[in-house]
Amino acid sequence: MNEISKHRWLRWLRRLAVFGAALGLIGRAVAAAPMEIRIGYQKSSVNLAILKSQAQLETRFKRSHVVWSEFPAGPQLLEALNVGSLDFGMTGDTPPVFAQAAGSSLVYVGVEPPKPESSAILLPKDSPLRTLHDLKGKRIAFQKGSSAHFVVLRALEKAGLKYSDIQPVYLAPADARAAFEHGSIDAWSIWDPYWAAAEQGGPLRVLSTGKDLTDNNTFYLAARAFALNHADVVSTLLNALTQADDYARDHPSETVTLVATSTGISTDAARRFLDRRPRSPVVPLNPTVVASQQQLADTFFQAGLIPKPLKVADAVWQPAALAAAP
């Protein structure tokens, strides 16, 4: 056996050991699961919606009572997780930064691939605004501390504007849509499926999507104590979420119906939402994702929107099997 073949063989054995450890975690999940697993989700949580509708977690964790709670946006979900009302949940990229800055004991446990074209800054159809620079002095609505907040921040940065150059209007998605449709704001930064639903609701224009502004990552977070005490459960959850994404890929029509039913949006809006959504398997964070998230945190600190600099890596879960991998 030459040296190259030997190294490849050893590398394969190490990967096999990691894979075996992961399977061992999954195999022990049912026995180690707590009496209750409390999960937070949003209308954008396609993988969680599939698991919920098919009762897959209830089947996997037969000794646990799975409790599902819906939230309008990530900041509200992470607040519930921080105060002990949830164990696990899904958010966009910005809520975890605000939560970490506030001292929340949360950890990032998983991430989906970037979705930059699933967010947008919307305008009324007859708006005179044509460029990002035209946002100067305008009333822009978005959920404070959400991924839409970061889209606005990056749009201003790209246009050579400061945060103080706009009039931020902090509104939850439903309230922002009402303000948008009544003409009381100039622009609305929002994500899918709220964007898709708004498109079906009436004429509008897209000033910019998140492309070239943000990675728009989707994260899964857990209470730190839950992740430490139930690492096997977290690993099983990530595995189940990826299998749910496989279902979405293999059953597009059924997934459109499922999303429409679970969110209350029309079938056409659900289809548009899913058309903009890439494949979304869930994996633990890698260094590239951590670096992207660190850049996001630094941007908010430099803009004076969080009180202190953060080290994102301090809030990243390190499952033992993966930490041992080369």
MIPA-984255 format. One record per residue (C-alpha): chain; residue number from 1; residue in three letters; x, y, z negated. Coordinates in nm, 3 decimals. Layout:
<pts>
 chain   n res       X       Y       Z
     A NUM ALA       X       Y       Z
...
</pts>
This chain:
<pts>
 chain   n res       X       Y       Z
     A   1 MET   0.000   0.000   0.000
     A   2 ASN   0.157   0.331   0.106
     A   3 GLU   0.153   0.642  -0.116
     A   4 ILE  -0.136   0.809   0.067
     A   5 SER  -0.353   0.499   0.042
     A   6 LYS  -0.260   0.459  -0.323
     A   7 HIS  -0.366   0.816  -0.404
     A   8 ARG  -0.692   0.774  -0.216
     A   9 TRP  -0.760   0.450  -0.405
     A  10 LEU  -0.691   0.611  -0.743
     A  11 ARG  -0.907   0.910  -0.651
     A  12 TRP  -1.191   0.675  -0.555
     A  13 LEU  -1.158   0.486  -0.883
     A  14 ARG  -1.179   0.813  -1.079
     A  15 ARG  -1.490   0.916  -0.889
     A  16 LEU  -1.642   0.574  -0.947
     A  17 ALA  -1.576   0.608  -1.320
     A  18 VAL  -1.748   0.948  -1.323
     A  19 PHE  -2.042   0.809  -1.129
     A  20 GLY  -2.067   0.515  -1.368
     A  21 ALA  -2.062   0.749  -1.665
     A  22 ALA  -2.341   0.954  -1.510
     A  23 LEU  -2.548   0.640  -1.452
     A  24 GLY  -2.488   0.544  -1.812
     A  25 LEU  -2.622   0.882  -1.923
     A  26 ILE  -2.933   0.833  -1.712
     A  27 GLY  -2.983   0.483  -1.842
     A  28 ARG  -2.973   0.604  -2.203
     A  29 ALA  -3.202   0.903  -2.138
     A  30 VAL  -3.529   0.745  -2.238
     A  31 ALA  -3.392   0.614  -2.567
     A  32 ALA  -3.221   0.943  -2.654
     A  33 ALA  -3.497   1.179  -2.544
     A  34 PRO  -3.653   1.400  -2.814
     A  35 MET  -4.015   1.374  -2.916
     A  36 GLU  -4.099   1.682  -2.709
     A  37 ILE  -3.941   1.837  -2.397
     A  38 ARG  -4.065   2.191  -2.329
     A  39 ILE  -4.010   2.315  -1.975
     A  40 GLY  -4.060   2.665  -1.834
     A  41 TYR  -4.129   2.722  -1.466
     A  42 GLN  -4.233   2.997  -1.223
     A  43 LYS  -4.427   3.009  -0.899
     A  44 SER  -4.094   2.980  -0.715
     A  45 SER  -4.002   2.656  -0.896
     A  46 VAL  -4.070   2.412  -0.612
     A  47 ASN  -3.871   2.122  -0.754
     A  48 LEU  -4.030   2.158  -1.097
     A  49 ALA  -4.375   2.190  -0.939
     A  50 ILE  -4.324   1.857  -0.764
     A  51 LEU  -4.211   1.688  -1.086
     A  52 LYS  -4.506   1.834  -1.274
     A  53 SER  -4.769   1.742  -1.017
     A  54 GLN  -4.641   1.386  -0.985
     A  55 ALA  -4.586   1.341  -1.362
     A  56 GLN  -4.238   1.210  -1.287
     A  57 LEU  -4.083   1.331  -1.611
     A  58 GLU  -4.364   1.182  -1.813
     A  59 THR  -4.279   0.851  -1.647
     A  60 ARG  -3.906   0.883  -1.711
     A  61 PHE  -3.936   1.008  -2.070
     A  62 LYS  -4.209   0.778  -2.196
     A  63 ARG  -4.128   0.847  -2.560
     A  64 SER  -4.141   1.224  -2.512
     A  65 HIS  -4.430   1.465  -2.475
     A  66 VAL  -4.348   1.693  -2.180
     A  67 VAL  -4.493   2.043  -2.226
     A  68 TRP  -4.514   2.274  -1.921
     A  69 SER  -4.538   2.654  -1.945
     A  70 GLU  -4.561   2.896  -1.651
     A  71 PHE  -4.404   3.244  -1.657
     A  72 PRO  -4.434   3.537  -1.413
     A  73 ALA  -4.057   3.590  -1.393
     A  74 GLY  -3.724   3.482  -1.536
     A  75 PRO  -3.685   3.742  -1.813
     A  76 GLN  -4.007   3.631  -1.983
     A  77 LEU  -3.907   3.265  -1.946
     A  78 LEU  -3.563   3.314  -2.098
     A  79 GLU  -3.705   3.515  -2.385
     A  80 ALA  -3.928   3.216  -2.468
     A  81 LEU  -3.627   2.987  -2.442
     A  82 ASN  -3.422   3.214  -2.668
     A  83 VAL  -3.682   3.226  -2.945
     A  84 GLY  -3.716   2.846  -2.947
     A  85 SER  -4.042   2.805  -2.754
     A  86 LEU  -3.874   2.623  -2.462
     A  87 ASP  -3.590   2.376  -2.413
     A  88 PHE  -3.528   2.402  -2.038
     A  89 GLY  -3.627   2.631  -1.753
     A  90 MET  -3.555   2.777  -1.411
     A  91 THR  -3.473   3.141  -1.325
     A  92 GLY  -3.305   3.356  -1.064
     A  93 ASP  -2.953   3.490  -1.100
     A  94 THR  -3.002   3.806  -1.304
     A  95 PRO  -3.212   3.701  -1.608
     A  96 PRO  -2.932   3.486  -1.756
     A  97 VAL  -2.694   3.784  -1.746
     A  98 PHE  -2.936   4.004  -1.938
     A  99 ALA  -3.003   3.717  -2.180
     A 100 GLN  -2.633   3.657  -2.242
     A 101 ALA  -2.577   4.030  -2.292
     A 102 ALA  -2.852   4.024  -2.557
     A 103 GLY  -2.678   3.741  -2.743
     A 104 SER  -2.911   3.459  -2.642
     A 105 SER  -2.787   3.108  -2.716
     A 106 LEU  -2.849   2.969  -2.370
     A 107 VAL  -2.637   2.773  -2.125
     A 108 TYR  -2.642   2.735  -1.748
     A 109 VAL  -2.685   2.363  -1.675
     A 110 GLY  -2.763   2.349  -1.302
     A 111 VAL  -2.783   2.549  -0.981
     A 112 GLU  -2.948   2.525  -0.641
     A 113 PRO  -2.779   2.648  -0.318
     A 114 PRO  -2.800   3.022  -0.238
     A 115 LYS  -3.126   3.162  -0.097
     A 116 PRO  -3.038   3.517   0.016
     A 117 GLU  -3.325   3.533   0.263
     A 118 SER  -3.589   3.445   0.004
     A 119 SER  -3.588   3.797  -0.143
     A 120 ALA  -3.663   4.132   0.019
     A 121 ILE  -3.723   4.502  -0.029
     A 122 LEU  -4.070   4.569   0.112
     A 123 LEU  -4.224   4.889   0.245
     A 124 PRO  -4.578   4.987   0.346
     A 125 LYS  -4.619   4.944   0.721
     A 126 ASP  -4.641   5.320   0.783
     A 127 SER  -4.351   5.414   0.552
     A 128 PRO  -4.109   5.671   0.695
     A 129 LEU  -3.814   5.491   0.533
     A 130 ARG  -3.581   5.327   0.787
     A 131 THR  -3.246   5.269   0.614
     A 132 LEU  -3.124   5.175   0.268
     A 133 HIS  -2.997   5.530   0.222
     A 134 ASP  -3.358   5.649   0.262
     A 135 LEU  -3.429   5.495  -0.079
     A 136 LYS  -3.271   5.801  -0.243
     A 137 GLY  -3.521   5.969  -0.472
     A 138 LYS  -3.786   5.704  -0.409
     A 139 ARG  -3.999   5.501  -0.650
     A 140 ILE  -3.890   5.137  -0.629
     A 141 ALA  -4.077   4.871  -0.823
     A 142 PHE  -3.925   4.547  -0.952
     A 143 GLN  -3.916   4.326  -1.257
     A 144 LYS  -3.644   4.460  -1.485
     A 145 GLY  -3.365   4.208  -1.537
     A 146 SER  -3.478   3.988  -1.248
     A 147 SER  -3.306   3.884  -0.925
     A 148 ALA  -3.502   4.164  -0.756
     A 149 HIS  -3.322   4.411  -0.983
     A 150 PHE  -2.987   4.295  -0.850
     A 151 VAL  -3.108   4.318  -0.489
     A 152 VAL  -3.188   4.686  -0.553
     A 153 LEU  -2.853   4.745  -0.720
     A 154 ARG  -2.664   4.591  -0.428
     A 155 ALA  -2.877   4.776  -0.172
     A 156 LEU  -2.791   5.106  -0.338
     A 157 GLU  -2.425   5.012  -0.352
     A 158 LYS  -2.428   4.927   0.019
     A 159 ALA  -2.596   5.261   0.097
     A 160 GLY  -2.345   5.459  -0.109
     A 161 LEU  -2.608   5.551  -0.369
     A 162 LYS  -2.613   5.531  -0.748
     A 163 TYR  -2.879   5.381  -0.968
     A 164 SER  -2.961   5.732  -1.087
     A 165 ASP  -3.047   5.824  -0.728
     A 166 ILE  -3.375   5.628  -0.741
     A 167 GLN  -3.681   5.617  -0.964
     A 168 PRO  -3.700   5.257  -1.091
     A 169 VAL  -4.051   5.142  -1.175
     A 170 TYR  -4.030   4.833  -1.396
     A 171 LEU  -4.328   4.609  -1.320
     A 172 ALA  -4.398   4.236  -1.332
     A 173 PRO  -4.470   4.089  -0.986
     A 174 ALA  -4.850   4.099  -1.003
     A 175 ASP  -4.854   4.459  -1.127
     A 176 ALA  -4.594   4.560  -0.869
     A 177 ARG  -4.804   4.415  -0.588
     A 178 ALA  -5.107   4.613  -0.706
     A 179 ALA  -4.899   4.932  -0.718
     A 180 PHE  -4.759   4.855  -0.372
     A 181 GLU  -5.103   4.799  -0.219
     A 182 HIS  -5.243   5.116  -0.380
     A 183 GLY  -4.954   5.329  -0.250
     A 184 SER  -4.827   5.437  -0.591
     A 185 ILE  -4.470   5.322  -0.519
     A 186 ASP  -4.245   5.370  -0.215
     A 187 ALA  -4.081   5.027  -0.208
     A 188 TRP  -4.101   4.690  -0.380
     A 189 SER  -3.815   4.447  -0.441
     A 190 ILE  -3.950   4.093  -0.476
     A 191 TRP  -3.884   3.725  -0.418
     A 192 ASP  -4.081   3.434  -0.274
     A 193 PRO  -4.354   3.321  -0.303
     A 194 TYR  -4.476   3.669  -0.407
     A 195 TRP  -4.324   3.807  -0.086
     A 196 ALA  -4.496   3.545   0.128
     A 197 ALA  -4.828   3.609  -0.046
     A 198 ALA  -4.793   3.985   0.012
     A 199 GLU  -4.728   3.924   0.382
     A 200 GLN  -5.056   3.736   0.405
     A 201 GLY  -5.235   4.008   0.210
     A 202 GLY  -5.182   4.296   0.450
     A 203 PRO  -4.940   4.480   0.681
     A 204 LEU  -4.596   4.566   0.549
     A 205 ARG  -4.237   4.610   0.664
     A 206 VAL  -3.914   4.457   0.540
     A 207 LEU  -3.647   4.716   0.477
     A 208 SER  -3.390   4.449   0.394
     A 209 THR  -3.374   4.088   0.289
     A 210 GLY  -3.115   3.969   0.038
     A 211 LYS  -2.882   3.866   0.322
     A 212 ASP  -2.544   4.041   0.288
     A 213 LEU  -2.657   4.171  -0.052
     A 214 THR  -2.680   3.869  -0.282
     A 215 ASP  -2.637   3.492  -0.303
     A 216 ASN  -2.974   3.483  -0.481
     A 217 ASN  -2.884   3.168  -0.671
     A 218 THR  -3.146   2.972  -0.861
     A 219 PHE  -3.031   2.847  -1.201
     A 220 TYR  -3.155   2.596  -1.456
     A 221 LEU  -3.084   2.686  -1.816
     A 222 ALA  -3.128   2.516  -2.150
     A 223 ALA  -3.113   2.614  -2.513
     A 224 ARG  -2.751   2.555  -2.614
     A 225 ALA  -2.845   2.318  -2.896
     A 226 PHE  -3.072   2.118  -2.664
     A 227 ALA  -2.796   2.078  -2.405
     A 228 LEU  -2.542   1.976  -2.670
     A 229 ASN  -2.771   1.730  -2.847
     A 230 HIS  -2.938   1.586  -2.538
     A 231 ALA  -2.678   1.596  -2.261
     A 232 ASP  -2.813   1.270  -2.121
     A 233 VAL  -3.161   1.420  -2.094
     A 234 VAL  -3.024   1.725  -1.912
     A 235 SER  -2.837   1.500  -1.667
     A 236 THR  -3.155   1.307  -1.600
     A 237 LEU  -3.348   1.629  -1.543
     A 238 LEU  -3.095   1.746  -1.284
     A 239 ASN  -3.112   1.410  -1.110
     A 240 ALA  -3.493   1.422  -1.107
     A 241 LEU  -3.492   1.775  -0.965
     A 242 THR  -3.271   1.668  -0.675
     A 243 GLN  -3.502   1.376  -0.605
     A 244 ALA  -3.792   1.622  -0.602
     A 245 ASP  -3.607   1.827  -0.342
     A 246 ASP  -3.566   1.510  -0.135
     A 247 TYR  -3.942   1.467  -0.152
     A 248 ALA  -3.994   1.826  -0.031
     A 249 ARG  -3.769   1.758   0.266
     A 250 ASP  -3.932   1.425   0.354
     A 251 HIS  -4.295   1.534   0.295
     A 252 PRO  -4.325   1.893   0.425
     A 253 SER  -4.703   1.893   0.475
     A 254 GLU  -4.773   1.747   0.134
     A 255 THR  -4.532   1.996  -0.024
     A 256 VAL  -4.709   2.291   0.140
     A 257 THR  -5.039   2.171  -0.007
     A 258 LEU  -4.879   2.108  -0.346
     A 259 VAL  -4.719   2.455  -0.360
     A 260 ALA  -5.040   2.627  -0.249
     A 261 THR  -5.234   2.444  -0.519
     A 262 SER  -4.980   2.500  -0.797
     A 263 THR  -4.925   2.871  -0.722
     A 264 GLY  -5.272   2.977  -0.611
     A 265 ILE  -5.142   3.125  -0.286
     A 266 SER  -5.280   3.041   0.058
     A 267 THR  -5.155   2.747   0.261
     A 268 ASP  -5.011   2.988   0.519
     A 269 ALA  -4.822   3.177   0.248
     A 270 ALA  -4.692   2.852   0.099
     A 271 ARG  -4.570   2.740   0.441
     A 272 ARG  -4.392   3.073   0.499
     A 273 PHE  -4.232   3.051   0.154
     A 274 LEU  -4.106   2.698   0.220
     A 275 ASP  -3.983   2.787   0.570
     A 276 ARG  -3.744   3.039   0.408
     A 277 ARG  -3.632   2.793   0.143
     A 278 PRO  -3.320   2.586   0.225
     A 279 ARG  -3.251   2.238   0.094
     A 280 SER  -3.225   2.276  -0.283
     A 281 PRO  -3.055   1.987  -0.464
     A 282 VAL  -2.953   2.068  -0.821
     A 283 VAL  -2.597   2.022  -0.949
     A 284 PRO  -2.385   2.153  -1.238
     A 285 LEU  -2.213   2.486  -1.173
     A 286 ASN  -1.881   2.486  -0.987
     A 287 PRO  -1.609   2.755  -1.008
     A 288 THR  -1.737   2.932  -0.694
     A 289 VAL  -2.084   2.975  -0.842
     A 290 VAL  -1.941   3.091  -1.175
     A 291 ALA  -1.727   3.349  -0.993
     A 292 SER  -2.031   3.477  -0.800
     A 293 GLN  -2.229   3.505  -1.120
     A 294 GLN  -1.940   3.682  -1.290
     A 295 GLN  -1.936   3.939  -1.011
     A 296 LEU  -2.309   3.995  -1.065
     A 297 ALA  -2.255   4.046  -1.439
     A 298 ASP  -1.969   4.289  -1.373
     A 299 THR  -2.189   4.488  -1.135
     A 300 PHE  -2.459   4.535  -1.397
     A 301 PHE  -2.203   4.637  -1.660
     A 302 GLN  -2.036   4.888  -1.428
     A 303 ALA  -2.379   5.038  -1.355
     A 304 GLY  -2.438   5.080  -1.730
     A 305 LEU  -2.736   4.842  -1.726
     A 306 ILE  -2.599   4.592  -1.979
     A 307 PRO  -2.418   4.709  -2.294
     A 308 LYS  -2.099   4.505  -2.273
     A 309 PRO  -1.885   4.305  -2.031
     A 310 LEU  -1.961   3.933  -2.021
     A 311 LYS  -1.767   3.616  -1.958
     A 312 VAL  -2.017   3.400  -1.772
     A 313 ALA  -1.804   3.088  -1.816
     A 314 ASP  -1.874   3.102  -2.191
     A 315 ALA  -2.237   3.018  -2.119
     A 316 VAL  -2.179   2.732  -1.874
     A 317 TRP  -2.260   2.377  -1.981
     A 318 GLN  -1.974   2.129  -1.943
     A 319 PRO  -2.109   1.774  -1.925
     A 320 ALA  -1.842   1.535  -2.047
     A 321 ALA  -1.838   1.308  -1.741
     A 322 LEU  -1.796   1.597  -1.498
     A 323 ALA  -1.543   1.778  -1.717
     A 324 ALA  -1.324   1.466  -1.697
     A 325 ALA  -1.336   1.452  -1.317
     A 326 PRO  -1.033   1.579  -1.118
</pts>
